[in-house]
Amino acid sequence: MTSPRVVGPHDGRLAILGGTSARFVIAGNDASKRFALVEHPMQPRALAAPMHRHHREDEYSFVLEGSIGALLGDSVVIGHPGDLIFKPREQWHTFWNAGDTPARVLEIISPAGFENYFRELGAELINGPPIRSGSRRSAHAMSSTWT
């Protein structure tokens, strides 16, 4: 069993993913795989992910800072600090920093597991961009469909 704790604003491992990053706030294993909590700091105008959908996870993006654009099916929405963007499983989506200043979201992934994709991608990118994207072969990425 995981012990209760306070997670500070700089705690947790950070994976650099290009124009966005992933800071692992609560690992899925710490929450009995019910959910994971990941912070995504994003550079201005950065695309966080290509269009995709998850077959087993719901994602909830709470905007902490900046403006976050999201394409949810056929609808484009803009979230501002305090807004929650809900991306249910099986819903095609993508999201990005819609502003000229940095942005941050706290993302709940439920159930946990997909956060490991960010871990794996960050490990791949440490030595620079891959010649051919092998990340899509990840077991975690295989629970999603990419365009």
Helices and strands as residue ranges (DSSP letters): E 14-16, E 21-26, G 28-31, E 36-42, E 47-54, E 58-65, E 68-72, E 75-79, E 84-87, E 93-97, E 103-110, H 115-125, G 135-137, G 141-143, E 144-146
